[in-house]
Amino acid sequence: VINLLKNGIDELKLDLYEDIEFKGIVQATEKEKNKKDPERKTALSNSQNLKPGMRAQVCGLIKAVARNGLIGILVGKGPDNQGRWALELEVCDMNEATHLKIKAQHLRPMPPLEMSIDRIQSIIDQAPNEARIRLPSGEFCDIRSKNPYRRTNLPILYLRNKASLFLLGDPCDTNTMLRCRLIAQSSITGSLRIARISIDGGMDIHVPNTKLQRVRLDSPPQCSSTLAIHQPNAIIDRCLIEGGDYGISIHAEQCQVLSTVVLGARNAGIFASFRFRAECSTVKCCLDEGVDAKEGYDELPNTNFFQKGQIKPVEMPDFSKGGGYFSSYKQQGDGIPSVGVHA
């Protein structure tokens, strides 16, 4: 029995020595590879620093060389079972894939995007003719100004010179904020879609077939309309519109307001020169009236809540501190419904 135990211990020692020797050979081989290929060592080091939400650049691909240099945002909880990260491209053509599955060693961490309106303007102008642009979370403002968070003399961001454009923000609604006035020019010849973005400055639409989804719009005191629509077939879906002389002014045909909340306009919440359609929407806390529709409007029965007539004047919020009407009324306990929710 003692001899058997001794033999067993000797075999275990032998296996252990062999395992240590094998690991030593593997580590030595890895070191040799890293010495011969410094880029491989850098790639392995970079892959260990990857985190969800980080900007990363594709590099080192051999079969799909055309994808090298693409920049995107890492999405999901981490790599899959095969070690591949999901990369949502920052800028891409609408006809191409928006997400890629890339191994960690082929991803290089990138610094955060410069949080300036000028940088966003540059990205839009350099994007493909039919572009999809994904913006990260954070506040984009006029960083050259001494007071980048001012609510007067806001910078202007132009959407222009594209066949079609899709601009979207962080998956968590309105975590991406643009402190500017957004102007969609008629030089966009196709469709325009904007989703999951907060725009602190309002918007003018001169593009037909525009669709806004889960967009929050606020405007400074001197703004006549928080959202001004000048071309037909616009769809406002699950949005929050605050402030302005008019919350939404509609100057085109066949527009729709769906599951949208309009608050705190100094005149009517919705002013329309043409007939429009409204479903599951709310207009309240406006100093004049809920809806001023010159040609009337179509609605799904019993789904809209529109303020009737004027309300008593309330203390106007201090726009210099930000927050707009929504914050002011919320502090007064007015019972404002959530965006896109109709009770």
C-alpha positions in Angstrom: 0.0 0.0 0.0 2.8 2.4 0.9 4.6 1.6 -2.4 1.4 2.3 -4.3 0.9 5.7 -2.5 4.6 6.6 -3.3 4.1 5.7 -7.0 0.9 7.8 -7.1 2.6 10.8 -5.6 5.5 10.5 -8.0 3.0 10.4 -10.9 1.3 13.6 -9.6 4.6 15.4 -9.3 5.5 14.4 -12.8 2.2 15.7 -14.2 2.6 18.9 -12.2 6.2 19.4 -13.6 5.0 18.7 -17.1 2.1 21.3 -16.7 4.5 23.9 -15.4 6.9 23.3 -18.2 4.1 23.5 -20.8 2.8 26.8 -19.4 6.4 28.1 -19.4 6.7 27.2 -23.1 3.4 28.9 -23.9 4.4 32.0 -22.1 7.8 32.0 -23.7 6.1 31.6 -27.1 3.7 34.5 -26.4 6.7 36.7 -25.5 8.5 35.8 -28.6 5.4 36.6 -30.7 5.0 39.9 -29.0 8.7 40.8 -29.6 8.4 40.0 -33.3 5.1 41.8 -33.6 4.8 44.9 -31.4 1.4 45.7 -32.8 0.1 42.4 -31.6 1.2 43.2 -28.0 -0.4 46.7 -28.3 -3.7 45.1 -29.6 -3.8 42.6 -26.7 -3.2 45.4 -24.2 -5.9 47.6 -25.7 -8.4 44.7 -25.7 -8.1 44.5 -22.0 -9.2 48.1 -21.6 -12.4 47.9 -23.6 -15.7 48.8 -21.8 -19.3 49.1 -22.9 -20.1 52.6 -24.1 -16.5 53.3 -25.1 -15.5 54.6 -28.6 -13.3 52.1 -30.4 -11.7 51.9 -33.9 -11.4 48.7 -36.0 -7.9 47.8 -36.8 -5.7 44.8 -38.0 -8.3 43.0 -40.1 -6.8 41.0 -42.9 -9.8 39.6 -44.8 -12.1 42.7 -44.4 -9.5 45.4 -44.9 -12.1 48.0 -45.9 -13.5 47.9 -42.3 -10.2 49.0 -40.8 -10.4 52.6 -39.5 -14.2 52.5 -38.8 -15.1 54.1 -35.5 -18.1 53.1 -33.3 -19.5 52.7 -29.9 -19.2 49.4 -27.9 -22.7 48.3 -27.0 -24.0 45.4 -24.9 -22.7 44.1 -21.6 -19.4 42.8 -23.1 -17.9 40.3 -25.5 -19.8 37.2 -26.5 -18.7 33.6 -26.0 -16.4 33.9 -29.0 -14.7 37.1 -27.7 -16.4 39.4 -30.2 -17.7 42.9 -29.2 -20.8 44.5 -30.7 -19.7 47.8 -32.3 -22.4 50.3 -33.3 -20.8 52.4 -36.1 -20.7 56.1 -35.4 -21.1 57.0 -39.1 -22.2 54.6 -41.9 -24.2 54.4 -45.1 -27.9 53.6 -44.6 -27.5 50.7 -47.0 -24.7 49.1 -45.0 -24.6 47.2 -41.7 -24.9 49.5 -38.6 -23.4 46.9 -36.2 -20.3 44.8 -36.4 -19.1 41.8 -34.4 -15.3 42.4 -33.9 -12.8 40.4 -31.8 -11.2 42.4 -29.0 -7.7 42.3 -30.5 -9.0 44.1 -33.5 -10.4 47.0 -31.5 -8.4 50.1 -30.5 -9.9 52.3 -27.7 -10.5 55.9 -28.9 -10.8 59.1 -26.9 -14.3 60.5 -26.3 -15.9 62.6 -29.0 -15.4 66.3 -28.7 -18.6 67.7 -27.1 -19.0 70.7 -29.4 -21.6 71.7 -31.9 -18.8 72.4 -34.5 -17.6 68.8 -34.2 -21.1 67.5 -34.9 -21.5 69.9 -37.8 -18.2 68.5 -39.2 -19.4 64.9 -38.8 -22.7 65.6 -40.6 -21.0 67.5 -43.5 -18.4 64.7 -44.1 -20.9 61.8 -43.8 -22.0 59.8 -46.8 -24.9 61.0 -49.0 -27.3 58.6 -47.3 -26.0 58.7 -43.7 -26.8 57.2 -40.4 -25.0 59.1 -37.5 -25.0 57.8 -34.0 -24.2 60.3 -31.3 -22.9 59.3 -27.8 -24.5 60.4 -24.6 -23.6 63.8 -23.2 -24.2 67.6 -23.8 -22.9 69.1 -27.0 -22.6 72.9 -26.8 -20.6 75.9 -28.1 -17.4 75.2 -26.3 -15.7 78.4 -27.7 -18.1 80.5 -25.7 -17.4 81.8 -22.2 -20.9 80.6 -21.3 -21.5 77.4 -23.3 -24.7 76.7 -21.4 -26.3 80.1 -22.2 -29.9 80.1 -23.5 -29.6 83.2 -25.7 -27.8 83.6 -29.1 -27.6 79.8 -29.4 -25.4 78.3 -32.2 -27.1 76.8 -35.2 -26.6 73.2 -36.3 -27.5 72.7 -40.0 -28.7 69.4 -41.5 -28.0 69.8 -45.2 -26.7 68.5 -48.5 -27.8 64.9 -48.1 -30.1 62.5 -49.9 -31.3 61.0 -46.6 -30.2 61.5 -43.0 -30.8 59.5 -39.8 -29.5 61.2 -36.6 -29.9 59.3 -33.4 -28.6 59.5 -29.8 -28.0 57.3 -26.9 -30.4 54.3 -26.4 -31.5 55.9 -23.1 -33.9 58.5 -24.3 -32.6 62.1 -24.4 -29.3 61.3 -22.7 -27.8 63.0 -25.8 -28.4 66.8 -25.7 -27.7 69.4 -28.3 -27.6 73.0 -27.0 -28.4 74.7 -30.3 -31.1 75.6 -32.8 -31.4 72.7 -35.3 -32.3 73.7 -38.8 -33.1 70.9 -41.4 -32.6 72.6 -44.8 -34.4 71.7 -48.0 -31.0 70.5 -49.5 -31.9 67.2 -47.9 -33.7 65.7 -50.9 -34.9 62.5 -49.4 -36.1 61.7 -45.8 -34.9 62.9 -42.4 -35.3 61.0 -39.2 -34.2 62.1 -35.7 -34.5 59.8 -32.6 -33.5 59.8 -28.9 -32.1 63.3 -28.8 -32.8 66.3 -26.6 -32.5 69.7 -28.4 -32.3 72.7 -26.1 -33.0 75.4 -28.6 -35.8 74.1 -30.8 -36.0 73.1 -34.4 -37.0 74.2 -37.9 -38.0 71.6 -40.5 -37.8 72.4 -44.2 -37.5 68.8 -45.3 -40.6 66.7 -46.4 -41.1 63.3 -44.9 -39.4 64.1 -41.6 -39.9 61.9 -38.6 -39.1 62.7 -35.0 -39.1 59.9 -32.5 -38.5 60.2 -28.7 -37.1 63.7 -29.1 -37.3 66.4 -26.4 -37.4 70.0 -27.7 -37.1 73.1 -25.5 -36.7 76.7 -26.6 -35.3 80.0 -25.1 -37.5 83.0 -24.5 -37.0 84.8 -27.8 -38.0 81.7 -29.9 -41.3 82.0 -31.7 -41.9 78.3 -32.1 -40.1 75.4 -30.4 -40.8 73.2 -33.4 -41.7 74.8 -36.7 -42.8 72.5 -39.6 -42.7 74.0 -43.1 -42.9 70.8 -45.3 -45.6 68.1 -45.6 -45.7 64.6 -44.2 -44.0 65.3 -40.9 -44.5 62.7 -38.1 -44.0 63.8 -34.5 -44.0 60.6 -32.5 -43.5 60.2 -28.7 -41.9 63.6 -28.3 -41.9 66.3 -25.5 -42.2 69.9 -26.7 -41.7 72.7 -24.2 -41.9 76.5 -24.3 -41.9 78.9 -27.2 -44.6 81.3 -28.3 -46.1 78.2 -29.9 -45.0 74.7 -28.9 -45.6 73.3 -32.5 -46.4 75.4 -35.5 -47.6 73.5 -38.5 -47.4 75.2 -41.9 -47.7 72.2 -44.2 -50.2 69.5 -45.1 -50.5 65.8 -43.9 -48.6 66.2 -40.6 -49.2 63.9 -37.6 -48.7 64.4 -33.9 -48.7 61.0 -32.2 -48.3 60.2 -28.4 -46.7 63.6 -27.9 -46.8 66.1 -24.9 -46.7 69.8 -25.5 -46.2 72.1 -22.5 -45.8 75.7 -21.4 -46.3 77.6 -24.7 -46.8 81.4 -24.3 -49.6 81.2 -26.8 -51.2 78.1 -28.2 -49.6 74.7 -27.7 -50.2 73.7 -31.3 -50.8 76.3 -34.0 -51.7 74.9 -37.5 -52.4 76.7 -40.7 -53.3 73.3 -42.3 -55.3 70.4 -41.1 -53.3 67.7 -39.2 -53.9 64.5 -37.3 -53.5 63.9 -33.6 -53.5 60.7 -31.6 -52.8 60.0 -27.9 -51.3 63.4 -27.4 -51.5 66.0 -24.5 -51.4 69.8 -24.7 -51.5 71.7 -21.4 -50.1 74.5 -19.2 -50.2 76.9 -22.2 -51.0 80.6 -21.4 -53.5 81.0 -24.3 -55.1 77.7 -25.4 -54.3 74.2 -26.2 -54.8 74.0 -30.0 -55.3 76.8 -32.6 -56.1 74.9 -35.8 -57.3 77.2 -38.6 -58.6 74.2 -40.7 -59.4 71.9 -37.7 -57.7 68.6 -37.1 -58.5 64.9 -37.3 -58.2 62.7 -34.2 -58.7 59.2 -32.8 -61.7 59.7 -30.5 -61.1 59.9 -26.8 -57.3 59.6 -27.0 -56.2 63.3 -26.8 -56.1 65.6 -23.9 -56.0 69.2 -25.2 -56.3 72.2 -22.9 -59.5 74.2 -23.4 -59.2 78.0 -23.2 -56.7 80.1 -21.3 -55.2 79.3 -17.9 -54.3 81.7 -15.1 -50.9 83.3 -15.6 -48.1 81.8 -13.6 -44.7 83.0 -12.7 -42.5 82.6 -15.7 -39.4 80.4 -15.1 -35.9 81.8 -15.2 -34.5 80.5 -18.5 -31.0 81.6 -17.7 -30.9 78.7 -15.2 -32.1 76.1 -17.8 -34.8 73.6 -17.2 -37.5 75.4 -19.2 -41.2 75.2 -18.5 -41.2 71.5 -17.8 -39.1 71.9 -14.6 -41.1 74.9 -13.4 -44.5 73.3 -13.7 -43.2 70.0 -12.3 -42.0 71.9 -9.2 -45.5 73.3 -8.8 -46.9 69.8 -8.7 -49.0 70.2 -11.9 -49.1 66.5 -12.6 -47.5 66.5 -15.9 -47.7 63.1 -17.8 -44.6 61.3 -19.0 -43.5 61.6 -22.6 -45.4 59.3 -24.9 -47.8 58.2 -22.2 -51.5 59.0 -22.4 -53.7 58.1 -19.5 
